Amino acid sequence: MKILASALVRHRRLALWSFISIVLFSLIWGVQAFGNLKAGGYDDPGSDSAKVNTMLAKDFGQQDPEVVMLLDFKAGADNPAAAATASDIGAKVAAMPGIQYVSSYYTLGMPSTLKSSDGNEVYMFAKIADQGKVQALAKTIQDTYSGTQGNATVYVAGWGPVTSEINHIIESDLTKAESIAIPVVILLLIFVFGSIVAAGLPLMVAGLTILGSFFWIWVLTQFSDTSTFAINLLSGLGLGLGIDYALLLVNRFREERNHGRDVESAVIATVLTAGRTVLFSGMTVIAVMLSMLFFPQYFLRTFALTGVIAVTLAVLSALVALPAFLLLMGDKINKGRIFKNNIDPDKAGRWASIARFVMRRPVAILLIGIIGLGSLAGLGMNIKLGQVDDRILPSTNRVVVASDQIRTRFDGREGSPVEILVQNASDTQVLSYAQTLAADQRVTRVQTNLGIVTKAGLMPGTAQMFSGYKQASWQRLAVIATVEPRSPAGEKLVTDLRAIDSHIPGVLIGGSAAIYTDALNGISRQLPWAATWIVICVLIILFLFTGSVLLPIKAVLLNFMSLLATMGFLTWVFMSGNLKWLIGDFVVTGTIDSSSLVLVAVMSFGLSMDYELFLLSRIKEQHDHGLSTTESVAQGLQKSGRIITTAALVLAASFAAFATSSVSIMKMLGLGIAFAVIIDATVIRALLVPALMKLFGKANWWAPKWLRKVHDKIGLQD
């Protein structure tokens, strides 16, 4: 750190303007990242269901339509007028550039499976040839045909329209979130620093972080699928962490100047103290974010890499651009003063008083804190994991309304069957297996190359309908069920079907319900590895930071308590449908998206470590100056309490603004992280940390001699 500080003192202008120039130049490519982002990414690409999808497309030539249209005829679907209207709509859609084909209930022979149970509504499918135009064409079809068309009411569903709606809403919601978060953040910064110029420095660091990250997101899109939600994460994380780190550095610089150091000495002292804290904080958050690489879904892997990019740029901006700016500006950062604030908090201030109050009764405070957090965690005991579908959009959204037509008016889930592929099976074996499958009460029928199999047996004269269900050594069975595919009921169905002994050597089960099931299994399978990675990395990094064996263990345990409380809170909100009056309406599905929950958990854990490091850095500094543990904690909290509170409020505001989104998983991300950060900065850091450190006493600072040597050698003390 001394080398960095010395280099910045000698080359301050070069460092600042080079950094800014590189960031601005990188935007030439960075702005192109937006067009390369993709929706989805929640599935396990190495699962059986993924293999089935690949084989259906490659070997059976199945081309799932991106757009599903539903035509509702009040006078019934089986009449010439309805057929004429459908023919007219189908011809117009098929004539659109980029449409490969259009099929419907009428062109496919009027099978009852494509007609609603009341006989009034029928399916129409549109296949898009150019995958790069799916969203644009889907939106055009929605805008043109949704609503009344002659004697039909048309609804437009399918993954193409869902993706289009999500991306469109996310884009507008991001603008809305930033318009809310940035004014709140500016007011908080002015309140803390008392001057307009000083308050602007954290925004400078946040701006450089976000703008500089766009280039690396663009690079990421060149090599892998990247989720459309990456920009939302980048915005919240870049704004929050950039401001947090700048808060710490600017406050320390002003404190050092207040103690009589000249500008250069103050900057050097700031980099060696607060800069070291920022570096270790960044290392900790990066290590935690990398845990999402253990999961197979590119939705989570995107966030892992996006997090690494954002945190790295935040650290670089804070440790290179900001100190260089401070060297150039000096005390001019105090210009535009609106009111005076206490740069160097009094030793007997509010935060020290809170710490001393807690340390006089540590056991009682600890018990109350544990009971409170445990009660929140208990709200998550009935948690049920799910996976995103169209219902992450508002219930009034046109694509949700269209999808609800499928859920409520058709006997089976025609567009999302359980797909089963069997290898080297005789027709007798296939028929026997299909009859076993059809016997399940949740199954409407089973489609095979032999025909349709129901509970009553093989329906005569249906074999020709599914002649394409056999290819080489493989045969296909499509199980039409009545349960919602992406739900616990869908998972139970797939689990039960996989448990059936088919007496056939090769059986692969796929389809929407199986994709959902395999995604959950992929997360469950990798979760212990991700958690182990987090614990080991955090313990190592915090030991190198503190030189203590006990403090890192305490930090990890408290973070997990905070995390469990947050998970319980989110379960109460999103599974039970609470707080709609605060965060707006959302569809209650009875489950919580598994991938989003992992994201909230990982990010909350990583960001909470920020405040642990902010607090421990000042406590350790006081202890190294010879103060007792009790006095070190009191003075450390007094010197860091205001910054931790402000940093938490800034980060909470940055993410809480996402709760205004119309997309429920963005609501969960924003509300979850904001809640976790506030709990961590108040209950954990202000109450439980002082209580535990009081109880531990001198043991807080213990480490074996050989470990202390390791710490002294690579702990970046200088």
C-alpha positions in Angstrom: 0.0 0.0 0.0 2.9 2.3 0.7 4.1 1.8 -2.9 0.7 2.8 -4.3 0.4 5.8 -2.0 3.9 7.0 -3.0 3.2 6.5 -6.7 0.0 8.5 -6.5 1.8 11.4 -4.7 4.4 11.5 -7.5 2.0 11.0 -10.5 -1.3 12.3 -9.2 -2.4 14.0 -12.5 -1.3 11.1 -14.7 -3.1 8.6 -12.4 -6.4 10.6 -12.4 -6.6 11.6 -16.0 -5.4 8.2 -17.3 -8.0 6.4 -15.2 -10.8 8.7 -16.4 -9.6 8.5 -20.0 -9.5 4.7 -20.0 -13.0 4.5 -18.6 -14.4 6.9 -21.1 -12.6 5.3 -24.0 -13.9 1.9 -23.0 -17.5 3.1 -23.4 -17.1 2.8 -27.2 -17.5 -1.0 -26.7 -19.3 -0.8 -23.3 -22.5 0.7 -24.7 -22.8 -2.3 -27.0 -23.3 -4.6 -24.1 -27.0 -3.8 -23.7 -27.9 -5.4 -27.0 -26.1 -8.7 -26.2 -27.9 -9.5 -22.9 -30.3 -12.4 -22.7 -33.3 -13.4 -20.6 -33.4 -16.8 -19.0 -30.4 -18.7 -17.7 -32.2 -20.5 -14.9 -31.8 -24.1 -16.2 -29.0 -26.7 -15.6 -27.4 -27.2 -19.0 -25.8 -30.5 -18.0 -29.0 -32.2 -16.8 -31.2 -34.9 -18.3 -33.8 -32.4 -19.2 -31.2 -30.3 -21.2 -30.2 -33.5 -23.0 -33.8 -34.2 -23.9 -34.2 -30.7 -25.3 -31.1 -31.0 -27.4 -32.2 -34.4 -28.8 -35.8 -33.2 -29.5 -34.4 -30.4 -31.6 -31.6 -32.3 -33.3 -33.0 -35.8 -33.8 -36.8 -35.3 -33.8 -36.7 -31.9 -35.5 -38.9 -30.4 -32.8 -39.1 -26.6 -33.1 -40.9 -25.1 -30.2 -42.8 -22.0 -31.2 -41.7 -18.8 -29.6 -45.1 -17.2 -29.7 -48.4 -18.9 -28.6 -51.6 -17.2 -29.5 -55.0 -18.0 -28.0 -58.1 -17.1 -30.0 -61.3 -16.9 -27.9 -64.6 -17.1 -29.8 -67.6 -16.4 -27.7 -69.9 -18.3 -30.1 -67.6 -21.3 -30.1 -64.5 -22.3 -32.0 -66.1 -25.0 -34.3 -67.9 -22.9 -36.8 -67.0 -21.4 -40.2 -66.8 -17.8 -39.0 -64.2 -18.8 -36.3 -62.2 -20.8 -38.8 -62.2 -17.9 -41.3 -61.0 -15.4 -38.6 -58.2 -17.7 -37.5 -57.2 -18.3 -41.1 -57.0 -14.5 -41.7 -54.9 -13.9 -38.6 -52.7 -16.8 -39.3 -52.0 -15.6 -42.9 -51.1 -12.1 -41.7 -48.7 -13.3 -39.0 -47.1 -15.8 -41.4 -46.5 -13.0 -43.9 -44.5 -11.0 -41.4 -40.7 -11.0 -42.3 -38.9 -13.4 -40.0 -41.8 -15.8 -39.3 -40.9 -19.4 -40.3 -44.4 -20.9 -40.0 -47.8 -20.5 -38.3 -49.9 -23.4 -37.3 -53.2 -23.6 -35.3 -56.0 -25.8 -34.1 -57.5 -25.6 -37.6 -54.4 -26.3 -39.7 -53.5 -29.3 -37.4 -56.7 -31.2 -37.9 -58.8 -29.6 -35.1 -57.5 -31.9 -32.3 -59.4 -31.6 -29.0 -56.1 -31.1 -27.2 -55.8 -27.7 -28.8 -59.2 -26.5 -27.8 -60.3 -25.2 -24.4 -62.5 -27.3 -22.1 -65.4 -24.9 -22.8 -64.9 -25.2 -26.6 -64.5 -21.5 -27.2 -60.7 -21.0 -27.2 -58.0 -22.5 -29.5 -54.3 -22.4 -29.9 -52.2 -20.8 -32.7 -48.4 -21.1 -32.8 -45.8 -18.9 -34.5 -42.3 -20.1 -35.1 -39.6 -17.3 -35.6 -36.8 -18.2 -37.9 -34.2 -15.6 -36.8 -33.5 -16.0 -33.1 -32.0 -12.6 -33.0 -35.4 -11.1 -33.8 -37.5 -13.1 -31.4 -38.1 -10.2 -28.9 -38.8 -7.6 -31.7 -41.2 -9.9 -33.6 -42.9 -11.1 -30.4 -43.6 -7.5 -29.4 -44.9 -6.6 -32.9 -47.3 -9.6 -32.7 -48.4 -8.5 -29.2 -49.0 -4.9 -30.2 -50.8 -5.8 -33.4 -53.0 -8.7 -32.5 -53.6 -8.5 -28.7 -57.3 -7.7 -28.0 -60.3 -7.9 -30.3 -59.8 -9.1 -33.9 -63.1 -9.5 -35.6 -65.2 -12.1 -33.8 -62.1 -13.3 -31.7 -60.4 -12.0 -28.6 -56.7 -12.7 -29.1 -54.2 -13.3 -26.2 -50.4 -13.6 -26.9 -48.2 -15.8 -24.7 -45.0 -17.9 -25.1 -41.4 -17.3 -24.0 -40.8 -14.8 -26.8 -43.5 -12.3 -25.5 -42.5 -13.0 -21.9 -38.9 -12.2 -22.6 -39.9 -9.1 -24.6 -42.1 -7.8 -21.7 -39.4 -8.5 -19.0 -36.7 -6.7 -20.9 -38.9 -3.7 -21.7 -40.0 -3.4 -18.1 -36.6 -3.9 -16.7 -35.2 -1.1 -18.9 -37.8 1.4 -17.7 -37.7 0.2 -14.1 -33.9 0.7 -14.0 -34.4 4.4 -15.0 -37.1 4.8 -12.4 -35.0 3.1 -9.7 -32.0 5.4 -10.4 -34.2 8.5 -10.4 -35.3 7.5 -6.9 -31.9 6.3 -5.5 -29.6 9.0 -6.7 -31.4 12.0 -5.1 -31.7 10.1 -1.8 -28.0 9.2 -1.9 -27.0 12.8 -2.7 -29.0 14.1 0.3 -27.4 11.5 2.6 -23.9 12.4 1.4 -24.5 16.1 1.8 -25.8 15.4 5.3 -22.6 13.4 6.2 -20.0 15.6 4.6 -21.7 19.0 5.0 -20.4 20.3 1.7 -21.4 19.8 -1.9 -17.9 19.1 -3.3 -17.1 16.4 -0.7 -20.5 14.8 -1.2 -19.8 14.6 -5.0 -16.6 12.6 -4.6 -18.4 9.3 -3.8 -20.6 9.8 -6.8 -17.5 10.3 -8.9 -16.2 6.9 -7.7 -19.6 5.3 -8.3 -19.8 6.8 -11.8 -16.4 5.6 -12.8 -17.2 2.1 -11.4 -20.4 1.8 -13.3 -19.2 3.3 -16.6 -15.9 1.3 -16.5 -17.7 -1.9 -15.9 -19.8 -1.7 -19.1 -16.7 -2.6 -21.2 -16.1 -5.8 -19.2 -19.7 -6.7 -19.4 -19.5 -6.4 -23.2 -16.4 -8.6 -23.1 -18.3 -11.1 -21.1 -21.1 -11.2 -23.6 -18.6 -12.2 -26.3 -17.7 -15.4 -24.6 -20.8 -16.5 -22.7 -24.5 -16.0 -22.3 -25.1 -13.0 -20.0 -28.3 -12.3 -18.2 -30.3 -9.2 -18.9 -30.4 -8.5 -15.1 -26.6 -8.0 -15.1 -27.1 -4.2 -15.7 -29.4 -4.0 -12.7 -26.9 -5.7 -10.5 -24.1 -3.5 -11.9 -26.1 -0.4 -11.2 -26.9 -1.2 -7.6 -23.5 -2.7 -6.7 -21.5 0.0 -8.5 -23.4 2.8 -6.9 -23.5 1.2 -3.4 -20.0 0.0 -3.2 -18.4 2.9 -5.0 -20.0 5.3 -2.6 -19.3 3.1 0.5 -15.6 3.0 -0.3 -15.4 6.7 -1.1 -17.2 7.5 2.1 -14.5 5.6 4.1 -11.6 7.2 2.3 -12.9 10.8 2.2 -13.9 10.7 5.8 -10.5 9.4 6.8 -8.7 12.1 4.7 -10.7 14.9 6.4 -10.0 13.3 9.7 -6.3 13.2 9.0 -6.3 16.8 7.9 -8.1 17.8 11.0 -5.3 16.2 13.0 -2.8 18.6 11.4 -1.3 16.4 8.6 -0.5 18.1 5.3 -2.4 17.0 2.2 0.2 14.5 1.0 0.7 13.0 4.4 -3.1 12.8 4.9 -3.6 11.0 1.6 -0.8 8.5 2.4 -2.2 7.9 5.8 -5.7 7.4 4.3 -4.5 4.9 1.7 -2.5 2.9 4.4 -5.5 2.7 6.7 -8.9 3.2 5.0 -7.3 2.1 1.7 -6.3 -1.2 3.2 -9.8 -1.7 4.5 -11.2 -1.1 1.1 -8.8 -3.6 -0.5 -9.7 -6.3 2.0 -13.4 -5.5 1.7 -13.1 -5.8 -2.1 -11.3 -9.1 -1.8 -13.9 -10.4 0.6 -16.9 -9.4 -1.6 -15.2 -10.8 -4.7 -14.5 -14.2 -3.0 -18.1 -14.4 -1.9 -19.5 -13.4 -5.3 -17.3 -16.1 -7.0 -19.2 -18.7 -5.1 -22.0 -18.4 -7.6 -19.7 -19.9 -10.2 -20.3 -23.3 -8.5 -23.9 -23.2 -9.8 -24.7 -24.5 -13.3 -27.2 -21.7 -14.2 -25.8 -18.9 -16.3 -28.2 -16.5 -14.5 -26.1 -17.0 -11.4 -22.8 -17.3 -13.2 -23.5 -13.9 -14.8 -23.9 -12.3 -11.4 -20.7 -13.9 -10.1 -18.7 -12.4 -12.9 -20.6 -9.1 -13.0 -20.0 -8.8 -9.2 -16.3 -9.4 -9.6 -16.2 -6.7 -12.4 -18.2 -4.1 -10.3 -16.2 -4.7 -7.1 -12.8 -4.6 -8.8 -13.7 -1.3 -10.6 -15.0 0.1 -7.3 -11.8 -0.8 -5.5 -9.6 0.6 -8.3 -11.6 3.8 -8.5 -11.4 4.3 -4.8 -7.7 3.5 -4.5 -6.4 5.2 -7.7 -8.8 7.9 -8.9 -10.0 9.2 -5.6 -6.6 9.6 -3.8 -5.2 11.3 -6.9 -8.2 13.7 -6.9 -7.7 14.4 -3.2 -4.1 15.2 -3.8 -5.1 17.7 -6.5 -7.9 19.3 -4.6 -6.7 19.2 -1.0 -9.0 21.2 1.3 -11.0 22.5 -1.7 -13.2 19.4 -1.2 -14.8 21.3 1.6 -16.1 24.0 -0.7 -19.8 24.5 -1.0 -20.2 23.9 2.7 -23.9 23.9 3.7 -23.4 23.2 7.4 -20.6 22.2 9.7 -20.3 18.6 10.8 -18.1 16.8 13.3 -15.2 15.5 11.3 -13.5 13.8 14.2 -16.2 12.4 16.5 -15.8 13.0 20.2 -14.6 10.0 22.2 -17.7 10.1 24.4 -20.2 10.5 21.5 -23.4 8.6 20.8 -21.9 5.5 19.3 -19.4 5.1 22.1 -22.2 5.4 24.5 -24.2 2.7 22.7 -21.1 0.4 22.7 -20.5 0.9 26.5 -24.2 0.4 27.2 -24.1 -3.0 25.3 -20.8 -4.1 26.9 -22.2 -3.5 30.4 -24.9 -6.1 29.7 -23.5 -8.3 26.9 -25.4 -11.5 27.7 -28.8 -9.9 27.8 -28.2 -8.0 24.6 -26.9 -11.1 22.9 -29.9 -13.2 24.0 -32.4 -10.5 22.8 -30.6 -10.2 19.4 -30.5 -13.9 18.9 -34.2 -14.3 19.8 -35.1 -11.5 17.4 -33.1 -12.8 14.5 -34.2 -16.3 15.2 -37.8 -15.2 15.1 -37.3 -13.7 11.7 -35.4 -16.8 10.5 -38.4 -18.9 11.7 -40.6 -17.2 9.1 -38.7 -19.2 6.5 -39.4 -22.6 7.9 -42.1 -23.3 5.4 -40.1 -22.0 2.4 -40.9 -23.6 -1.0 -38.5 -23.0 -3.9 -39.7 -22.4 -7.4 -38.5 -21.0 -10.7 -39.4 -17.9 -12.6 -42.1 -17.9 -15.3 -44.4 -15.2 -16.7 -45.7 -14.5 -13.2 -42.7 -12.5 -12.2 -44.5 -9.8 -14.2 -47.6 -8.0 -12.7 -50.8 -9.9 -12.8 -52.3 -7.3 -15.1 -49.6 -7.6 -17.6 -50.9 -8.8 -21.0 -48.6 -11.8 -21.2 -49.6 -13.0 -17.7 -53.3 -12.6 -18.6 -52.6 -14.6 -21.8 -50.7 -17.3 -19.9 -53.5 -17.5 -17.3 -55.9 -18.5 -20.2 -53.7 -21.7 -20.6 -53.7 -22.4 -16.9 -57.4 -22.0 -16.3 -59.2 -23.0 -19.6 -57.3 -26.0 -20.9 -57.4 -29.5 -19.4 -53.7 -30.2 -19.8 -50.6 -28.1 -20.2 -50.3 -28.6 -24.0 -47.4 -26.3 -24.4 -45.4 -27.8 -21.6 -45.6 -31.6 -21.6 -43.2 -33.9 -19.7 -41.0 -35.1 -22.6 -39.7 -38.7 -22.2 -37.2 -40.3 -24.6 -36.7 -44.1 -24.5 -33.9 -46.0 -26.2 -34.0 -49.5 -27.8 -37.5 -50.2 -26.7 -40.0 -52.4 -28.5 -43.5 -51.2 -29.3 -44.8 -53.5 -26.6 -42.5 -52.0 -24.0 -43.4 -48.4 -25.0 -47.1 -49.2 -24.8 -46.8 -50.8 -21.4 -44.7 -47.9 -20.1 -47.2 -45.3 -21.6 -50.1 -47.1 -19.9 -48.3 -47.0 -16.5 -47.6 -43.3 -17.0 -51.3 -42.6 -18.0 -52.5 -44.3 -14.9 -51.2 -41.3 -12.8 -54.2 -39.2 -11.8 -52.2 -36.0 -12.7 -51.8 -37.2 -16.3 -54.4 -36.5 -19.0 -52.9 -38.6 -21.7 -49.6 -39.9 -23.2 -48.7 -39.3 -26.8 -46.5 -41.9 -28.5 -45.6 -43.1 -32.0 -48.3 -45.8 -31.5 -51.0 -43.2 -30.8 -52.6 -41.5 -27.8 -52.7 -43.6 -24.6 -55.2 -42.6 -21.9 -56.4 -44.3 -18.7 -58.8 -46.3 -20.9 -55.9 -47.5 -23.1 -54.7 -46.9 -26.6 -57.0 -44.7 -28.6 -57.6 -46.3 -32.1 -56.8 -44.3 -35.2 -54.4 -41.8 -33.4 -51.0 -43.4 -34.5 -50.7 -41.4 -37.7 -50.9 -38.1 -35.7 -47.6 -38.9 -34.0 -45.7 -40.8 -36.6 -42.7 -38.5 -36.0 -42.3 -39.7 -32.4 -39.8 -42.4 -33.5 -36.3 -41.7 -34.7 -33.6 -44.3 -35.1 -33.2 -46.1 -31.7 -35.1 -43.5 -29.8 -38.9 -43.1 -29.2 -40.6 -40.1 -27.7 -43.5 -40.0 -25.2 -45.2 -36.7 -24.5 -47.0 -36.8 -21.1 -49.7 -34.1 -20.9 -50.4 -33.4 -17.2 -52.7 -31.1 -15.3 -50.2 -29.6 -12.9 -48.3 -26.3 -13.2 -44.9 -27.4 -14.6 -42.7 -24.9 -12.8 -44.0 -25.5 -9.3 -43.6 -28.0 -6.4 -46.4 -30.0 -7.9 -44.5 -30.2 -11.2 -41.3 -31.3 -9.3 -43.3 -34.0 -7.5 -44.7 -35.2 -10.8 -41.3 -35.5 -12.4 -39.8 -37.2 -9.3 -42.6 -39.7 -9.3 -42.3 -40.4 -13.0 -38.6 -40.9 -12.7 -39.2 -43.4 -9.9 -41.3 -45.6 -12.2 -39.5 -48.8 -13.3 -40.0 -48.8 -17.1 -38.1 -52.0 -17.7 -36.4 -50.1 -20.5 -32.6 -49.6 -20.4 -32.4 -46.0 -21.6 -34.9 -43.4 -20.3 -34.5 -39.6 -20.2 -37.1 -37.3 -18.8 -37.3 -33.7 -19.8 -39.8 -30.9 -20.5 -40.7 -27.8 -18.5 -41.4 -29.6 -15.2 -38.2 -31.6 -15.5 -36.2 -28.5 -16.4 -37.6 -26.9 -13.2 -36.8 -29.9 -11.1 -33.2 -30.3 -12.5 -32.6 -26.6 -11.9 -33.5 -27.0 -8.2 -31.5 -30.1 -7.9 -28.5 -28.3 -9.5 -28.7 -25.6 -6.9 -29.2 -28.0 -4.0 -26.3 -30.2 -5.2 -23.8 -27.3 -5.4 -25.0 -25.3 -2.4 -22.7 -27.0 0.1 -19.7 -26.4 -2.1 -20.5 -22.8 -2.5 -21.1 -22.3 1.2 -17.8 -24.1 2.0 -15.9 -21.8 -0.5 -17.4 -18.7 1.2 -16.6 -19.8 4.7 -13.0 -20.8 3.9 -12.3 -17.6 1.8 -13.8 -15.3 4.4 -12.0 -16.9 7.3 -8.6 -16.6 5.5 -9.2 -13.0 4.3 -10.4 -11.8 7.7 -7.5 -13.5 9.5 -5.1 -11.7 7.2 -6.9 -8.5 8.0 -7.2 -8.8 11.8 -4.5 -11.3 12.8 -7.1 -13.0 15.0 -8.5 -16.5 14.8 -11.7 -15.8 16.8 -12.9 -12.6 15.0 -13.3 -14.2 11.6 -15.3 -17.1 13.0 -17.5 -14.6 14.9 -18.0 -12.6 11.7 -19.0 -15.6 9.7 -21.5 -16.9 12.3 -23.1 -13.5 12.8 -23.4 -13.1 9.0 -25.2 -16.4 8.7 -27.6 -15.3 11.5 -28.3 -12.1 9.6 -28.7 -14.1 6.3 -31.2 -16.6 7.8 -33.2 -13.6 9.2 -33.3 -12.1 5.7 -34.4 -15.4 4.1 -37.2 -15.6 6.6 -38.3 -12.1 5.9 -38.4 -12.7 2.2 -40.4 -15.8 2.7 -43.0 -13.9 4.7 -43.2 -11.2 2.0 -43.1 -13.1 -1.3 -44.6 -16.4 -0.3 -47.4 -15.0 1.8 -47.9 -11.8 -0.2 -47.2 -9.3 2.6 -46.1 -5.6 2.2 -47.8 -5.1 -1.1 -48.8 -1.7 0.3 -45.2 -0.8 0.4 -43.5 -2.4 -2.6 -46.4 -2.6 -5.0 -48.4 -5.6 -6.3 -46.9 -8.9 -7.4 -48.1 -12.3 -8.2 -48.0 -14.7 -5.2 -47.2 -18.2 -6.5 -46.6 -19.9 -3.2 -42.9 -20.3 -4.0 -39.8 -18.2 -4.1 -37.5 -18.3 -7.2 -34.5 -20.4 -6.2 -31.9 -18.7 -8.3 -32.9 -15.2 -7.1 -32.8 -16.4 -3.5 -29.3 -17.7 -4.0 -28.3 -14.3 -5.5 -29.8 -12.4 -2.6 -28.1 -14.7 -0.1 -24.7 -14.4 -1.6 -24.8 -10.7 -2.2 -26.2 -10.0 1.3 -23.4 -12.1 2.8 -20.7 -10.4 0.8 -21.9 -6.8 1.3 -22.5 -7.3 5.0 -18.8 -8.1 5.3 -18.1 -4.5 4.3 -19.4 -3.2 7.6 -17.6 -5.9 9.5 -14.3 -4.7 8.0 -15.2 -1.0 8.4 -15.8 -1.6 12.1 -13.0 -4.0 12.8 -10.4 -1.8 11.1 -11.1 1.0 13.6 -11.3 -1.3 16.6 -8.1 -3.0 15.7 -6.4 0.4 15.2 -7.4 1.5 18.7 -6.3 -1.8 20.2 -2.9 -1.6 18.4 -2.5 1.9 20.0 -2.7 0.1 23.4 -6.3 0.5 24.4 -8.2 -2.3 26.2 -10.7 -4.4 24.3 -13.6 -2.6 25.9 -12.2 0.9 25.1 -11.1 -0.2 21.6 -14.6 -1.4 20.8 -16.2 1.8 22.1 -13.8 4.1 20.3 -13.8 2.0 17.1 -17.6 2.1 17.0 -17.6 5.9 17.7 -15.2 6.5 14.8 -16.9 4.2 12.4 -20.6 4.2 13.5 -21.6 7.3 11.4 -19.8 6.0 8.3 -21.2 2.5 8.7 -24.7 3.9 9.1 -24.4 6.2 6.1 -22.8 3.5 4.0 -25.6 1.1 4.9 -28.3 3.7 4.1 -26.7 4.5 0.8 -26.4 0.8 -0.2 -29.9 0.1 1.1 -31.3 3.1 -0.9 -29.5 1.9 -4.0 -31.1 -1.5 -3.9 -34.4 -0.6 -2.2 -35.1 1.4 -5.3 -35.3 -1.9 -7.2 -38.3 -2.8 -5.1 -40.3 -0.3 -7.2 -39.8 -2.6 -10.2 -42.8 -4.3 -11.7 -40.7 -7.6 -12.0 -41.1 -9.6 -8.7 -37.5 -11.0 -8.7 -36.2 -7.4 -8.9 -38.4 -6.5 -6.0 -37.0 -9.4 -4.0 -33.4 -8.5 -4.9 -33.9 -4.9 -3.9 -35.9 -5.5 -0.7 -33.8 -8.5 0.4 -30.4 -6.7 0.1 -31.7 -3.5 1.6 -33.2 -5.4 4.6 -30.0 -7.5 5.1 -27.8 -4.4 5.0 -29.9 -2.5 7.5 -30.1 -5.4 9.9 -26.4 -5.9 9.6 -25.4 -2.3 10.2 -27.7 -2.0 13.2 -28.4 -5.2 15.1 -25.2 -7.0 14.1 -22.5 -4.3 14.1 -23.9 -2.0 16.8 -25.2 -4.6 19.2 -24.0 -8.2 18.8 -20.4 -7.4 17.8 -19.7 -5.3 20.8 -21.5 -7.8 23.1 -19.5 -10.8 21.8 -16.2 -8.9 21.8 -16.8 -7.9 25.4 -17.4 -11.6 26.3 -14.3 -12.8 24.4 -12.0 -10.2 26.0 -8.4 -10.8 25.2 -9.2 -13.9 23.2 -10.4 -11.6 20.4 -6.8 -11.0 19.4 -5.4 -14.5 19.9 -3.6 -16.5 17.2 -0.9 -19.2 17.3 2.6 -17.9 16.7 3.0 -19.6 13.4 -0.3 -18.0 12.1 0.7 -14.6 13.4 3.9 -14.9 11.4 1.8 -15.6 8.3 -0.3 -12.6 9.1 2.7 -10.3 9.6 4.2 -11.5 6.3 1.3 -11.2 4.0 -1.3 -9.1 5.8 -0.5 -6.0 3.8 0.3 -4.0 6.9 2.1 -1.5 4.7 
